[in-house]
Amino acid sequence: MPDANQIKTVLDLLQDATSKEVVQEFLKKKGLHHSGTWPVVREKWLTPYLNDFQITLEELIELVVSSEESGDQHVFLFQCSELADVAEMFDEGRVHAALRAMGLERLIGARDIERKPTTPTLVEVRWDGHPVAQTLTIKEAEVHKKHVLQKEKPRGKILVKYYVEQEVRAINIAKLHRDGLLEVRIQSRDNTTKYGRDVNRFLRQINQFFPIARFRELSLTQAKSAMWARRRELGDLLRYTNASVVDESGHKVHAATGHDGGKLDESAAARSVDFVLNDDENAYCSDSNLWFLKSDHISSSVHVLLEGDSNEFAVPRKCSAEDYEYVLRQIRHFNR
């Protein structure tokens, strides 16, 4: 039977790393009970299932690892066009030598899932794929301060909200694909929408593994334009709540629904964006606020922001690793 302290540690990490819905989906796939609030899921389902060996601690640790890497992130895409350079970066001997040179031998064949370092620290290096590795992932942990709502208290006609500041383990990811795509995923912060400094610092941290001079930024302008232009036929796949277009002179037209549950679809606001795109051949979609909808291919709808830098998109909430990979595949598909 797992040690009670071990169970608590892993469940705490899991609650910090992901959303309740991701954990419920994990239980649902196993045919186990999964409904309820976080305390109910923890105490009524996860702990008894661990003690009865219906799930294992190792499975939850893997869920922690995959979940903390997916969602609540700003993602920046880069491309290396020289496959010989990519093959060199994948070389295990080269990576291990770089780890030794950095004093990180402990990461060879191991990982650190609990560390909350005071300064950004590499905590895992791994190759995924069989029989030939298709991705090489480098994971960094740091501490973010997060404001968590504790209670709400009415004072006459005013509602006062009380927050506490918590330190949480934040994860940044660099993931190189065999075709030369490099994802740089930066965990979101409460106090900013600009992540250029975070990206540059992280790229310097991992430059021995992925020399950034060998990569170029991968613009997502084509994906933004293609998905918007095909939104009618993709109605079962996408739902737009905001979209903006910039014309040749730099003028910007922004269309938005009144709430997140709305749909631009064939509204007059949406047609105004279409008018600019059709009237000006140099106009382009600058940013979009959309949802990839739940289907047979994705376990729950995923909110995506296509805005910021030209090579940037954001997934504002935690999601499963499978759902994130689906979103990335779709964006890459429409960006061709």
N, C-alpha and C positions, 0 to 999 in steps of 0.2 A: 504494500500500500504506500502511495507517495507520502512524503513528509508534509505535515500541515504547513510548515513555513515555506517549503518549496512551492506548494500549491498557491499560497497567498502571493508570493513573489511573482509567479507567472501570471496569475489572474490580474494583479495590479498592472503588470506590464501590458497585458492584453487590453485592459480598459483604457490605458493611456494611448495605446498604439492604434486603436481602430474604433469603429462605431459598433454599437450593439447589433445593428442589422447584419454586419459582416459575420459576427459570431453566431447569430441566429441562423444565417444561411449555412454555416458550417454544420451546425447541429441538425438542421433540416435535411441536408444531404445524407446524413447518417441515419435518418428516420427516427430521430430523437425529439423529445419535447423541447420547445425553444421559445415559447411566448413569454412576455412579461418585461418588466423594467430591468435595468442593469442589476440591481440587488437581487431580484428574483432569478435572473439568468445565472448569476454567480452562485447563489446559495442553494437554489432549488434544483438547478439543472447541472451546471458544470462540476461543482464539487462532488455531488453524489455520483455522477457519471465517472469521474476520476477514481473515486473510491471503489466503484463496482467494476472498474476496468472496461467500461463501455467506450471510453476514450482514454488516451494516454497523455501524460505530461509532454512527451516528445511531440505529439501532434499539435498541442497548444503552443509549444515553443516555435514550431514551424509556422503556425498561424500568426504568432507575434512577428516573426521575422518577415513574412510576406506582407503582412498588413501594415507594418510601420513604414514600408517602402511605397505604399500606394495611396494616393490621394492626399488632400490637404497640402498641395504642393504647387509651386510654379515650375514648369518644365521648359527647358531650353534645349533646342535640337541643333546639333552640329553634324557635319558630314566630312568624312575622309574619303577622297576619291581614289587613293592609291591602295589597292588591296594588299600589296606587298607590305606596306606600312602597318596595315591592320593585322596581318598575320604575325608580324614582329611583335606588336603590342600584346597579342594573345599568348606569346611564348611563355610557358610556365617558368622556365629557368630564369628568364629575364625578370619576370615579376617577383620571383622569390629573392633574386639578388637585390632588387630595389627595396624590398621590405627589410632585408638585412641591413642595407646601407642606412635605412631610416630608423634602425633599432626596433623594428616591428616584427621580429621573428615569431612572436607569440601568435600572429595571425596566420602563420603557415599551417593549414589544416585545422584551424580553430576559429572561433568567433566570440565576440563579447556582446551578449544581449542585454546586460544590466547596466553597463557603464553610463554615468551621467557626468561627463568630463567638464571641468571648468573652462577648458579651451577646446576648440574643435579637434577631434581625435579620430583617426581611422580605426574601425572596429571589425571590419570584415572584408575579405577579398575572396571571390569565388567565381568559378566557371560553371555555367549551366548549359545543359544539352547533352544528348547521347546519341550515338557513340562519340561524335565530335562536338566539342563545346561550341555553342552558337552565340553565347553572350559572356562577357566578363564584367562583373559588377564589383565596384569599390564603394564601400559604405562608410560614411562618417557620422559620428554622433556629436552633438553639442547640447547645451542647455538653453531652452527658451523660457521666458516668463510668460505665463498665460493667465488671463483674467477669467475666473470661473464664477458664474452666478450662484450665489448662496441662497438668497431669499429676496422676496419682494414685499414691500410694506406700503400700504396706502396711507397718505397723509392728506386728508381732505380730498381735493380733486387731483392731487399729485401722487404718482406711483414712484416710490423710491426703490431703486435696485441696489443691492449690496453684492459686491464682488470681492473675492479673495485672490491674491496673486500666488500662483503656484509655479514651481520650477518643474519642467517636463523634459524628458529626453526627446530631442529633435533629431531627425535623420535626414541627411543629404546623400544623394545617390549619383554615381556616375556609372552608366551602363553602356558598354560598347558592344555593338552587333557585328556579326561577320561581314555584313554588307557595308560597313563603314559608318553606320549611324551611331552617334554618341548622344545619349540622353543625359542631361544634367538636371536632376530633380532637387529643388531647394524647398525645404519645408516652410510653409507659410508662417508669417509672424502676425501678431495682433495689431502692430502699430505702423505698418507700411504696405505699399503696393509696388515698391521699387526694389528690385533684387539684383541690380547690376553689381553692386559691391560684393554681395554674397557669392555670386557666380564667379567673379574674378578671383576672390580669395580662395574658393574651393578649387578652381582650375589650377591655381599656383600650388595648392596642396598636393594635387594628383599629377602634376606635370611630368614626374618621372615615369608614370605609367602611361598616360595619354598626353603626349606633347601637343599642346594646343596649337602650335604653329602648323601642324599638319592637318588641321581642321578648318572648315569655313562654316559660318552660320548658315543654317538651312531655313530660308524664308518660308513662311506658311501662307503667303498671300494667295497662292493658287488654291489651297484648300479652302480658305475663307470664301473666295469667289465662287468656286465650284459647288460647295455645299449650299450656299445661298441661292445660286442660280437653279439648282435642282431640288429646292426645298419642297415643291409640290409633289414630285414623284417619290421623295424620301420622307413623306409624312408619317410613315410607320416607324421610321428610324430616328428622325430629328424633330425637335420642337424649339422654335426660336422665340425668345422673349425680348431681345434687343439686337439691333444691327445698325452699323454706321458705314457710310460711304464717303470717300474724299474725292473731289473732282480735280482736274488738272491744275486749277488755280489755288488748290488747298482749302476750298470751301468744304464744310462737313455737314452732312445731313444725317440725323440720328432718329431712328424709329424704335419705339419701345411700347410694350404692353403696360397696363397699369399695375400688374402684379406678376409674381413668378409663375403663377398657375395659368397665365394667359398664353395666347399663341398669336404671333404676328400674322402668319398665313397670308390671306388675301386682303388684309386691311388696307385702308388708304395710306396709312403710314408706311406699310411695306411697299406699296406701289410707288411711293415717293423715292425710296431707295432704288427701285428698279428703273425709274425714270432717269435718274442721274447716271446710272450705269449704262443705260441704253443711249443716252444723249451724248455722253462724253467717253470716247474710246480709251482715254487714259485714266478714267475714274477706276477706283478699286475699293473693295471692302476692307475697311481698316480694322474693325473689331466686331465681335459677335458674342452674344450671351445665349447659349443654347443648352439643350438637354439631349443626350443620347438615351432613347427610350427603352424601357424594359422589354425584352423579347426572349425568344428561344436562345439567343446568343449572349445575353447579358442579364444578370440576376436581378438588378435593380437599375432604375434610371440614374444616369450620372450627369451632373451639372458640369459644364465646361465653359471657360472663358477664353475666347480667342482674341487676346488683346495684349497691350504692352509692347515689348520688343518684337521685331518681325519674326523671330524664331521662337517665340514664347507662347505657351498656353498654360492655363491653370485648371486644376481640379480642386474646387474649394472644400470639398468634404472627403473624409476617408471613404475608401471603397475597397472591394476585394482586388487582389492581384489580377485575377482573371478579367474583371470588368475594366480595370485600367488598361490591360494589354489590348482588349477589344477596342477601346477608345483610341489608343495609339495607332492600331492597325487602320482604323477608319480614317483618321487624320492623314496618315501617310498615303493611303489609297487615293484620297481626293486631292492630295498635293502633287500627284504625278503630272 
